[in-house]
Protein backbone atom coordinates (compact mmCIF):
# COMPACT_ATOMS: atom_id res chain seq x y z
CA UNK A 1 0.00 0.00 0.00
CA UNK A 2 1.52 3.35 -1.06
CA UNK A 3 1.31 6.05 1.63
CA UNK A 4 1.93 9.74 0.95
CA UNK A 5 2.94 11.96 3.88
CA UNK A 6 1.74 15.59 3.62
CA UNK A 7 3.17 18.18 5.99
CA UNK A 8 0.75 20.88 7.12
CA UNK A 9 1.79 24.01 9.04
CA UNK A 10 -0.31 25.26 11.92
CA UNK A 11 0.12 28.68 13.63
CA UNK A 12 -0.11 28.26 17.39
CA UNK A 13 0.47 31.60 19.15
CA UNK A 14 2.74 34.58 19.50
CA UNK A 15 4.78 34.76 22.66
CA UNK A 16 5.76 38.21 24.03
CA UNK A 17 8.41 39.09 26.53
CA UNK A 18 11.66 37.22 26.91
CA UNK A 19 10.39 34.35 24.68
CA UNK A 20 9.45 36.44 21.67
CA UNK A 21 8.79 34.65 18.47
CA UNK A 22 6.31 32.54 16.64
CA UNK A 23 5.84 28.88 17.34
CA UNK A 24 4.77 26.56 14.55
CA UNK A 25 3.75 22.94 15.00
CA UNK A 26 4.07 20.56 12.06
CA UNK A 27 1.73 17.60 11.88
CA UNK A 28 1.01 15.15 9.05
CA UNK A 29 -1.91 13.45 7.51
CA UNK A 30 -1.75 10.09 5.81
CA UNK A 31 -3.36 9.79 2.40
CA UNK A 32 -3.62 6.18 1.26
CA UNK A 33 -3.64 5.57 -2.45
CA UNK A 34 -5.66 2.43 -3.11
CA UNK A 35 -4.33 0.05 -5.77
CA UNK A 36 -6.52 -0.29 -8.83
CA UNK A 37 -8.03 -3.62 -9.83
CA UNK A 38 -6.70 -4.99 -13.11
CA UNK A 39 -8.63 -7.16 -15.54
CA UNK A 40 -6.82 -10.43 -16.24
CA UNK A 41 -7.65 -13.59 -18.14
CA UNK A 42 -6.52 -17.06 -17.11
CA UNK A 43 -7.42 -20.72 -17.41
CA UNK A 44 -8.32 -22.47 -14.16
CA UNK A 45 -9.39 -25.77 -12.62
CA UNK A 46 -12.17 -25.56 -10.04
CA UNK A 47 -10.96 -27.36 -6.92
CA UNK A 48 -13.82 -26.62 -4.54
CA UNK A 49 -17.08 -24.67 -4.45
CA UNK A 50 -18.81 -23.18 -1.41
CA UNK A 51 -22.22 -21.50 -1.23
CA UNK A 52 -22.08 -17.81 -0.27
CA UNK A 53 -25.11 -15.81 0.77
CA UNK A 54 -28.25 -16.27 -1.31
CA UNK A 55 -27.02 -16.84 -4.86
CA UNK A 56 -23.23 -16.54 -4.97
CA UNK A 57 -20.29 -18.93 -4.71
CA UNK A 58 -16.76 -18.78 -3.38
CA UNK A 59 -14.43 -21.19 -5.16
CA UNK A 60 -10.90 -22.44 -4.66
CA UNK A 61 -9.26 -22.63 -8.08
CA UNK A 62 -5.85 -23.47 -9.54
CA UNK A 63 -4.90 -21.08 -12.32
CA UNK A 64 -2.29 -21.14 -15.03
CA UNK A 65 -0.96 -17.63 -14.33
CA UNK A 66 -1.33 -17.26 -10.55
CA UNK A 67 -1.42 -20.73 -8.97
CA UNK A 68 -4.05 -21.43 -6.35
CA UNK A 69 -6.43 -18.65 -5.36
CA UNK A 70 -9.94 -17.97 -4.06
CA UNK A 71 -12.59 -16.22 -6.15
CA UNK A 72 -16.16 -15.08 -5.70
CA UNK A 73 -18.77 -15.43 -8.44
CA UNK A 74 -21.77 -13.26 -7.74
CA UNK A 75 -25.10 -14.79 -8.72
CA UNK A 76 -23.51 -18.10 -9.76
CA UNK A 77 -26.33 -20.09 -8.12
CA UNK A 78 -29.04 -18.22 -9.97
CA UNK A 79 -30.27 -20.47 -12.83
CA UNK A 80 -30.76 -17.38 -15.01
CA UNK A 81 -27.12 -16.31 -14.64
CA UNK A 82 -24.99 -17.36 -17.61
CA UNK A 83 -22.24 -18.43 -15.17
CA UNK A 84 -24.61 -20.83 -13.40
CA UNK A 85 -23.20 -24.36 -13.38
CA UNK A 86 -19.83 -23.21 -14.70
CA UNK A 87 -18.11 -23.26 -11.32
CA UNK A 88 -18.43 -26.89 -10.29
CA UNK A 89 -15.57 -28.93 -8.88
CA UNK A 90 -13.49 -30.52 -11.63
CA UNK A 91 -14.48 -28.08 -14.38
CA UNK A 92 -11.73 -26.42 -16.42
CA UNK A 93 -12.72 -22.87 -17.34
CA UNK A 94 -11.37 -19.72 -18.97
CA UNK A 95 -11.92 -16.81 -16.57
CA UNK A 96 -11.92 -13.03 -16.56
CA UNK A 97 -10.95 -11.65 -13.14
CA UNK A 98 -10.91 -8.25 -11.50
CA UNK A 99 -7.65 -8.86 -9.61
CA UNK A 100 -6.55 -6.60 -6.78
CA UNK A 101 -3.40 -7.36 -4.76
CA UNK A 102 -5.00 -6.19 -1.50
CA UNK A 103 -7.88 -8.69 -1.76
CA UNK A 104 -7.77 -12.28 -0.54
CA UNK A 105 -10.78 -13.24 -2.68
CA UNK A 106 -10.80 -12.05 -6.28
CA UNK A 107 -13.92 -11.20 -8.28
CA UNK A 108 -14.86 -13.21 -11.39
CA UNK A 109 -16.62 -11.17 -14.06
CA UNK A 110 -16.90 -13.72 -16.88
CA UNK A 111 -16.02 -17.26 -17.85
CA UNK A 112 -16.33 -20.03 -20.43
CA UNK A 113 -16.32 -23.79 -20.00
CA UNK A 114 -13.37 -25.71 -21.45
CA UNK A 115 -13.70 -29.19 -19.89
CA UNK A 116 -16.26 -30.88 -17.66
CA UNK A 117 -16.42 -34.28 -15.92
CA UNK A 118 -20.09 -34.51 -16.93
CA UNK A 119 -19.35 -36.73 -19.91
CA UNK A 120 -22.03 -38.83 -21.66
CA UNK A 121 -21.12 -41.93 -19.65
CA UNK A 122 -20.19 -40.79 -16.11
CA UNK A 123 -19.26 -43.43 -13.54
CA UNK A 124 -18.32 -43.55 -9.87
CA UNK A 125 -14.74 -44.64 -10.48
CA UNK A 126 -14.08 -41.63 -12.73
CA UNK A 127 -15.48 -39.22 -10.13
CA UNK A 128 -13.61 -40.93 -7.29
CA UNK A 129 -10.31 -40.42 -9.12
CA UNK A 130 -11.27 -36.83 -9.97
CA UNK A 131 -11.92 -35.93 -6.33
CA UNK A 132 -8.70 -37.59 -5.24
CA UNK A 133 -6.72 -35.50 -7.73
CA UNK A 134 -8.27 -32.11 -6.97
CA UNK A 135 -8.21 -32.80 -3.21
CA UNK A 136 -4.48 -33.48 -3.34
CA UNK A 137 -3.83 -30.29 -5.27
CA UNK A 138 -6.01 -28.21 -2.97
CA UNK A 139 -4.33 -29.43 0.21
CA UNK A 140 -0.70 -29.51 -0.92
CA UNK A 141 -0.30 -26.17 -2.70
CA UNK A 142 -0.06 -22.64 -1.32
CA UNK A 143 -2.00 -19.61 -2.53
CA UNK A 144 -0.48 -17.26 -5.10
CA UNK A 145 2.43 -19.52 -6.04
CA UNK A 146 2.54 -19.91 -9.81
CA UNK A 147 3.60 -23.36 -11.00
CA UNK A 148 3.00 -23.75 -14.73
CA UNK A 149 4.25 -27.39 -14.91
CA UNK A 150 1.80 -28.33 -12.15
CA UNK A 151 -1.10 -26.60 -13.90
CA UNK A 152 -0.18 -28.32 -17.18
CA UNK A 153 -0.06 -31.69 -15.40
CA UNK A 154 -3.40 -31.10 -13.68
CA UNK A 155 -5.26 -29.90 -16.77
CA UNK A 156 -3.77 -32.63 -18.98
CA UNK A 157 -4.64 -35.38 -16.51
CA UNK A 158 -8.24 -34.18 -16.21
CA UNK A 159 -8.61 -34.02 -19.99
CA UNK A 160 -7.43 -37.64 -20.22
CA UNK A 161 -9.73 -38.62 -17.35
CA UNK A 162 -12.80 -37.07 -18.99
CA UNK A 163 -12.19 -38.30 -22.53
CA UNK A 164 -10.85 -41.78 -21.85
CA UNK A 165 -12.64 -45.02 -21.08
CA UNK A 166 -9.43 -46.59 -19.88
CA UNK A 167 -7.77 -47.50 -16.61
CA UNK A 168 -8.55 -44.64 -14.21
CA UNK A 169 -6.60 -46.03 -11.21
CA UNK A 170 -3.55 -46.35 -13.48
CA UNK A 171 -3.97 -42.73 -14.53
CA UNK A 172 -4.17 -41.71 -10.89
CA UNK A 173 -0.97 -43.61 -10.02
CA UNK A 174 0.78 -41.88 -12.93
CA UNK A 175 -0.52 -38.49 -11.76
CA UNK A 176 0.79 -39.03 -8.22
CA UNK A 177 4.23 -39.93 -9.54
CA UNK A 178 4.37 -36.82 -11.77
CA UNK A 179 2.75 -34.62 -9.12
CA UNK A 180 5.37 -35.29 -6.46
CA UNK A 181 8.13 -34.96 -9.07
CA UNK A 182 6.86 -31.54 -10.23
CA UNK A 183 6.93 -30.38 -6.60
CA UNK A 184 10.59 -31.36 -6.30
CA UNK A 185 10.53 -34.83 -4.71
CA UNK A 186 11.08 -37.11 -7.71
CA UNK A 187 11.99 -40.62 -6.51
CA UNK A 188 15.05 -42.35 -7.96
CA UNK A 189 13.80 -45.33 -9.96
CA UNK A 190 16.80 -46.21 -12.15
CA UNK A 191 19.60 -46.26 -9.57
CA UNK A 192 19.82 -47.44 -5.98
CA UNK A 193 19.27 -44.40 -3.75
CA UNK A 194 22.04 -45.56 -1.39
CA UNK A 195 24.76 -47.04 -3.60
CA UNK A 196 24.03 -45.32 -6.93
CA UNK A 197 24.23 -48.68 -8.71
CA UNK A 198 22.09 -49.25 -11.81
CA UNK A 199 19.12 -51.35 -10.73
CA UNK A 200 18.28 -53.47 -13.78
CA UNK A 201 21.79 -54.95 -14.24
CA UNK A 202 22.02 -55.53 -10.47
CA UNK A 203 18.64 -57.30 -10.38
CA UNK A 204 19.70 -59.60 -13.24
CA UNK A 205 23.15 -60.27 -11.78
CA UNK A 206 21.92 -61.00 -8.26
CA UNK A 207 18.71 -62.72 -9.40
CA UNK A 208 16.66 -60.49 -7.09
CA UNK A 209 12.91 -60.86 -6.71
CA UNK A 210 12.40 -57.87 -4.39
CA UNK A 211 13.62 -54.31 -3.97
CA UNK A 212 13.07 -51.71 -1.29
CA UNK A 213 11.03 -48.58 -1.91
CA UNK A 214 12.58 -46.01 0.41
CA UNK A 215 10.49 -43.05 1.58
CA UNK A 216 13.39 -40.71 2.39
CA UNK A 217 15.54 -40.36 0.35
CA UNK A 218 12.87 -41.29 -2.15
CA UNK A 219 13.32 -44.14 -4.56
CA UNK A 220 14.29 -47.78 -5.03
CA UNK A 221 17.16 -49.49 -3.28
CA UNK A 222 18.96 -52.81 -3.47
CA UNK A 223 18.34 -55.03 -0.43
CA UNK A 224 22.02 -55.20 0.47
CA UNK A 225 22.41 -51.42 0.42
CA UNK A 226 19.15 -50.68 2.27
CA UNK A 227 19.17 -53.37 4.92
CA UNK A 228 21.16 -51.38 7.49
CA UNK A 229 19.40 -48.09 6.84
CA UNK A 230 16.95 -46.78 9.45
CA UNK A 231 14.97 -44.91 6.76
CA UNK A 232 11.31 -45.85 6.37
CA UNK A 233 11.09 -48.39 3.58
CA UNK A 234 8.88 -51.09 2.13
CA UNK A 235 9.91 -54.30 0.40
CA UNK A 236 8.14 -54.68 -2.96
CA UNK A 237 8.33 -57.26 -5.79
CA UNK A 238 10.62 -56.40 -8.67
CA UNK A 239 7.59 -56.33 -11.01
CA UNK A 240 6.17 -53.37 -8.99
CA UNK A 241 9.52 -51.60 -9.22
CA UNK A 242 9.45 -52.08 -12.98
CA UNK A 243 5.84 -50.86 -13.09
CA UNK A 244 6.91 -47.66 -11.31
CA UNK A 245 9.67 -47.17 -13.87
CA UNK A 246 7.25 -47.77 -16.76
CA UNK A 247 4.76 -45.23 -15.39
CA UNK A 248 7.53 -42.68 -14.92
CA UNK A 249 8.61 -43.14 -18.54
CA UNK A 250 5.07 -42.76 -19.93
CA UNK A 251 4.19 -39.28 -21.18
CA UNK A 252 0.45 -39.60 -20.49
CA UNK A 253 -1.17 -43.03 -20.14
CA UNK A 254 -4.10 -43.66 -22.43
CA UNK A 255 -6.29 -46.68 -21.82
CA UNK A 256 -4.16 -49.66 -20.79
CA UNK A 257 -0.93 -48.32 -22.27
CA UNK A 258 0.92 -49.80 -19.30
CA UNK A 259 -0.12 -53.42 -18.82
CA UNK A 260 -0.54 -54.26 -15.14
CA UNK A 261 -2.71 -56.21 -12.74
CA UNK A 262 -5.34 -53.96 -11.06
CA UNK A 263 -4.14 -55.07 -7.61
CA UNK A 264 -0.59 -54.02 -8.51
CA UNK A 265 -1.87 -50.62 -9.62
CA UNK A 266 -3.75 -50.23 -6.32
CA UNK A 267 -0.59 -51.12 -4.37
CA UNK A 268 1.39 -48.58 -6.39
CA UNK A 269 -0.96 -45.66 -5.80
CA UNK A 270 -1.21 -46.46 -2.09
CA UNK A 271 2.58 -46.46 -1.93
CA UNK A 272 2.82 -43.18 -3.85
CA UNK A 273 0.09 -41.58 -1.79
CA UNK A 274 2.03 -42.36 1.38
CA UNK A 275 5.18 -41.02 -0.28
CA UNK A 276 3.40 -37.78 -1.24
CA UNK A 277 2.00 -37.32 2.24
CA UNK A 278 5.40 -37.82 3.84
CA UNK A 279 7.16 -35.28 1.64
CA UNK A 280 4.35 -32.74 1.53
CA UNK A 281 4.12 -32.32 5.28
CA UNK A 282 1.47 -29.60 5.14
CA UNK A 283 -0.95 -31.94 3.32
CA UNK A 284 -4.33 -32.08 5.01
CA UNK A 285 -7.75 -33.53 4.25
CA UNK A 286 -6.87 -37.13 5.00
CA UNK A 287 -10.50 -37.83 5.94
CA UNK A 288 -11.65 -36.91 2.43
CA UNK A 289 -9.02 -39.18 0.88
CA UNK A 290 -10.09 -42.07 3.12
CA UNK A 291 -13.71 -41.69 2.05
CA UNK A 292 -12.75 -41.72 -1.63
CA UNK A 293 -10.57 -44.80 -1.06
CA UNK A 294 -13.57 -46.63 0.32
CA UNK A 295 -15.62 -45.69 -2.76
CA UNK A 296 -12.89 -46.98 -5.08
CA UNK A 297 -12.59 -50.31 -3.27
CA UNK A 298 -16.32 -51.10 -3.41
C-alpha positions as CSV (number, residue, x, y, z in Angstrom):
1,X,0.0,0.0,0.0
2,X,1.5,3.3,-1.1
3,X,1.3,6.1,1.6
4,X,1.9,9.7,1.0
5,X,2.9,12.0,3.9
6,X,1.7,15.6,3.6
7,X,3.2,18.2,6.0
8,X,0.7,20.9,7.1
9,X,1.8,24.0,9.0
10,X,-0.3,25.3,11.9
11,X,0.1,28.7,13.6
12,X,-0.1,28.3,17.4
13,X,0.5,31.6,19.2
14,X,2.7,34.6,19.5
15,X,4.8,34.8,22.7
16,X,5.8,38.2,24.0
17,X,8.4,39.1,26.5
18,X,11.7,37.2,26.9
19,X,10.4,34.3,24.7
20,X,9.4,36.4,21.7
21,X,8.8,34.7,18.5
22,X,6.3,32.5,16.6
23,X,5.8,28.9,17.3
24,X,4.8,26.6,14.6
25,X,3.8,22.9,15.0
26,X,4.1,20.6,12.1
27,X,1.7,17.6,11.9
28,X,1.0,15.2,9.1
29,X,-1.9,13.5,7.5
30,X,-1.7,10.1,5.8
31,X,-3.4,9.8,2.4
32,X,-3.6,6.2,1.3
33,X,-3.6,5.6,-2.4
34,X,-5.7,2.4,-3.1
35,X,-4.3,0.1,-5.8
36,X,-6.5,-0.3,-8.8
37,X,-8.0,-3.6,-9.8
38,X,-6.7,-5.0,-13.1
39,X,-8.6,-7.2,-15.5
40,X,-6.8,-10.4,-16.2
41,X,-7.7,-13.6,-18.1
42,X,-6.5,-17.1,-17.1
43,X,-7.4,-20.7,-17.4
44,X,-8.3,-22.5,-14.2
45,X,-9.4,-25.8,-12.6
46,X,-12.2,-25.6,-10.0
47,X,-11.0,-27.4,-6.9
48,X,-13.8,-26.6,-4.5
49,X,-17.1,-24.7,-4.4
50,X,-18.8,-23.2,-1.4
51,X,-22.2,-21.5,-1.2
52,X,-22.1,-17.8,-0.3
53,X,-25.1,-15.8,0.8
54,X,-28.2,-16.3,-1.3
55,X,-27.0,-16.8,-4.9
56,X,-23.2,-16.5,-5.0
57,X,-20.3,-18.9,-4.7
58,X,-16.8,-18.8,-3.4
59,X,-14.4,-21.2,-5.2
60,X,-10.9,-22.4,-4.7
61,X,-9.3,-22.6,-8.1
62,X,-5.9,-23.5,-9.5
63,X,-4.9,-21.1,-12.3
64,X,-2.3,-21.1,-15.0
65,X,-1.0,-17.6,-14.3
66,X,-1.3,-17.3,-10.5
67,X,-1.4,-20.7,-9.0
68,X,-4.1,-21.4,-6.3
69,X,-6.4,-18.6,-5.4
70,X,-9.9,-18.0,-4.1
71,X,-12.6,-16.2,-6.2
72,X,-16.2,-15.1,-5.7
73,X,-18.8,-15.4,-8.4
74,X,-21.8,-13.3,-7.7
75,X,-25.1,-14.8,-8.7
76,X,-23.5,-18.1,-9.8
77,X,-26.3,-20.1,-8.1
78,X,-29.0,-18.2,-10.0
79,X,-30.3,-20.5,-12.8
80,X,-30.8,-17.4,-15.0
81,X,-27.1,-16.3,-14.6
82,X,-25.0,-17.4,-17.6
83,X,-22.2,-18.4,-15.2
84,X,-24.6,-20.8,-13.4
85,X,-23.2,-24.4,-13.4
86,X,-19.8,-23.2,-14.7
87,X,-18.1,-23.3,-11.3
88,X,-18.4,-26.9,-10.3
89,X,-15.6,-28.9,-8.9
90,X,-13.5,-30.5,-11.6
91,X,-14.5,-28.1,-14.4
92,X,-11.7,-26.4,-16.4
93,X,-12.7,-22.9,-17.3
94,X,-11.4,-19.7,-19.0
95,X,-11.9,-16.8,-16.6
96,X,-11.9,-13.0,-16.6
97,X,-11.0,-11.6,-13.1
98,X,-10.9,-8.3,-11.5
99,X,-7.7,-8.9,-9.6
100,X,-6.5,-6.6,-6.8
101,X,-3.4,-7.4,-4.8
102,X,-5.0,-6.2,-1.5
103,X,-7.9,-8.7,-1.8
104,X,-7.8,-12.3,-0.5
105,X,-10.8,-13.2,-2.7
106,X,-10.8,-12.0,-6.3
107,X,-13.9,-11.2,-8.3
108,X,-14.9,-13.2,-11.4
109,X,-16.6,-11.2,-14.1
110,X,-16.9,-13.7,-16.9
111,X,-16.0,-17.3,-17.8
112,X,-16.3,-20.0,-20.4
113,X,-16.3,-23.8,-20.0
114,X,-13.4,-25.7,-21.5
115,X,-13.7,-29.2,-19.9
116,X,-16.3,-30.9,-17.7
117,X,-16.4,-34.3,-15.9
118,X,-20.1,-34.5,-16.9
119,X,-19.3,-36.7,-19.9
120,X,-22.0,-38.8,-21.7
121,X,-21.1,-41.9,-19.7
122,X,-20.2,-40.8,-16.1
123,X,-19.3,-43.4,-13.5
124,X,-18.3,-43.5,-9.9
125,X,-14.7,-44.6,-10.5
126,X,-14.1,-41.6,-12.7
127,X,-15.5,-39.2,-10.1
128,X,-13.6,-40.9,-7.3
129,X,-10.3,-40.4,-9.1
130,X,-11.3,-36.8,-10.0
131,X,-11.9,-35.9,-6.3
132,X,-8.7,-37.6,-5.2
133,X,-6.7,-35.5,-7.7
134,X,-8.3,-32.1,-7.0
135,X,-8.2,-32.8,-3.2
136,X,-4.5,-33.5,-3.3
137,X,-3.8,-30.3,-5.3
138,X,-6.0,-28.2,-3.0
139,X,-4.3,-29.4,0.2
140,X,-0.7,-29.5,-0.9
141,X,-0.3,-26.2,-2.7
142,X,-0.1,-22.6,-1.3
143,X,-2.0,-19.6,-2.5
144,X,-0.5,-17.3,-5.1
145,X,2.4,-19.5,-6.0
146,X,2.5,-19.9,-9.8
147,X,3.6,-23.4,-11.0
148,X,3.0,-23.8,-14.7
149,X,4.2,-27.4,-14.9
150,X,1.8,-28.3,-12.2
151,X,-1.1,-26.6,-13.9
152,X,-0.2,-28.3,-17.2
153,X,-0.1,-31.7,-15.4
154,X,-3.4,-31.1,-13.7
155,X,-5.3,-29.9,-16.8
156,X,-3.8,-32.6,-19.0
157,X,-4.6,-35.4,-16.5
158,X,-8.2,-34.2,-16.2
159,X,-8.6,-34.0,-20.0
160,X,-7.4,-37.6,-20.2
161,X,-9.7,-38.6,-17.4
162,X,-12.8,-37.1,-19.0
163,X,-12.2,-38.3,-22.5
164,X,-10.9,-41.8,-21.9
165,X,-12.6,-45.0,-21.1
166,X,-9.4,-46.6,-19.9
167,X,-7.8,-47.5,-16.6
168,X,-8.6,-44.6,-14.2
169,X,-6.6,-46.0,-11.2
170,X,-3.5,-46.3,-13.5
171,X,-4.0,-42.7,-14.5
172,X,-4.2,-41.7,-10.9
173,X,-1.0,-43.6,-10.0
174,X,0.8,-41.9,-12.9
175,X,-0.5,-38.5,-11.8
176,X,0.8,-39.0,-8.2
177,X,4.2,-39.9,-9.5
178,X,4.4,-36.8,-11.8
179,X,2.8,-34.6,-9.1
180,X,5.4,-35.3,-6.5
181,X,8.1,-35.0,-9.1
182,X,6.9,-31.5,-10.2
183,X,6.9,-30.4,-6.6
184,X,10.6,-31.4,-6.3
185,X,10.5,-34.8,-4.7
186,X,11.1,-37.1,-7.7
187,X,12.0,-40.6,-6.5
188,X,15.0,-42.3,-8.0
189,X,13.8,-45.3,-10.0
190,X,16.8,-46.2,-12.1
191,X,19.6,-46.3,-9.6
192,X,19.8,-47.4,-6.0
193,X,19.3,-44.4,-3.8
194,X,22.0,-45.6,-1.4
195,X,24.8,-47.0,-3.6
196,X,24.0,-45.3,-6.9
197,X,24.2,-48.7,-8.7
198,X,22.1,-49.2,-11.8
199,X,19.1,-51.3,-10.7
200,X,18.3,-53.5,-13.8
201,X,21.8,-54.9,-14.2
202,X,22.0,-55.5,-10.5
203,X,18.6,-57.3,-10.4
204,X,19.7,-59.6,-13.2
205,X,23.1,-60.3,-11.8
206,X,21.9,-61.0,-8.3
207,X,18.7,-62.7,-9.4
208,X,16.7,-60.5,-7.1
209,X,12.9,-60.9,-6.7
210,X,12.4,-57.9,-4.4
211,X,13.6,-54.3,-4.0
212,X,13.1,-51.7,-1.3
213,X,11.0,-48.6,-1.9
214,X,12.6,-46.0,0.4
215,X,10.5,-43.1,1.6
216,X,13.4,-40.7,2.4
217,X,15.5,-40.4,0.4
218,X,12.9,-41.3,-2.1
219,X,13.3,-44.1,-4.6
220,X,14.3,-47.8,-5.0
221,X,17.2,-49.5,-3.3
222,X,19.0,-52.8,-3.5
223,X,18.3,-55.0,-0.4
224,X,22.0,-55.2,0.5
225,X,22.4,-51.4,0.4
226,X,19.1,-50.7,2.3
227,X,19.2,-53.4,4.9
228,X,21.2,-51.4,7.5
229,X,19.4,-48.1,6.8
230,X,16.9,-46.8,9.4
231,X,15.0,-44.9,6.8
232,X,11.3,-45.8,6.4
233,X,11.1,-48.4,3.6
234,X,8.9,-51.1,2.1
235,X,9.9,-54.3,0.4
236,X,8.1,-54.7,-3.0
237,X,8.3,-57.3,-5.8
238,X,10.6,-56.4,-8.7
239,X,7.6,-56.3,-11.0
240,X,6.2,-53.4,-9.0
241,X,9.5,-51.6,-9.2
242,X,9.4,-52.1,-13.0
243,X,5.8,-50.9,-13.1
244,X,6.9,-47.7,-11.3
245,X,9.7,-47.2,-13.9
246,X,7.3,-47.8,-16.8
247,X,4.8,-45.2,-15.4
248,X,7.5,-42.7,-14.9
249,X,8.6,-43.1,-18.5
250,X,5.1,-42.8,-19.9
251,X,4.2,-39.3,-21.2
252,X,0.5,-39.6,-20.5
253,X,-1.2,-43.0,-20.1
254,X,-4.1,-43.7,-22.4
255,X,-6.3,-46.7,-21.8
256,X,-4.2,-49.7,-20.8
257,X,-0.9,-48.3,-22.3
258,X,0.9,-49.8,-19.3
259,X,-0.1,-53.4,-18.8
260,X,-0.5,-54.3,-15.1
261,X,-2.7,-56.2,-12.7
262,X,-5.3,-54.0,-11.1
263,X,-4.1,-55.1,-7.6
264,X,-0.6,-54.0,-8.5
265,X,-1.9,-50.6,-9.6
266,X,-3.7,-50.2,-6.3
267,X,-0.6,-51.1,-4.4
268,X,1.4,-48.6,-6.4
269,X,-1.0,-45.7,-5.8
270,X,-1.2,-46.5,-2.1
271,X,2.6,-46.5,-1.9
272,X,2.8,-43.2,-3.9
273,X,0.1,-41.6,-1.8
274,X,2.0,-42.4,1.4
275,X,5.2,-41.0,-0.3
276,X,3.4,-37.8,-1.2
277,X,2.0,-37.3,2.2
278,X,5.4,-37.8,3.8
279,X,7.2,-35.3,1.6
280,X,4.4,-32.7,1.5
281,X,4.1,-32.3,5.3
282,X,1.5,-29.6,5.1
283,X,-0.9,-31.9,3.3
284,X,-4.3,-32.1,5.0
285,X,-7.8,-33.5,4.2
286,X,-6.9,-37.1,5.0
287,X,-10.5,-37.8,5.9
288,X,-11.6,-36.9,2.4
289,X,-9.0,-39.2,0.9
290,X,-10.1,-42.1,3.1
291,X,-13.7,-41.7,2.1
292,X,-12.8,-41.7,-1.6
293,X,-10.6,-44.8,-1.1
294,X,-13.6,-46.6,0.3
295,X,-15.6,-45.7,-2.8
296,X,-12.9,-47.0,-5.1
297,X,-12.6,-50.3,-3.3
298,X,-16.3,-51.1,-3.4
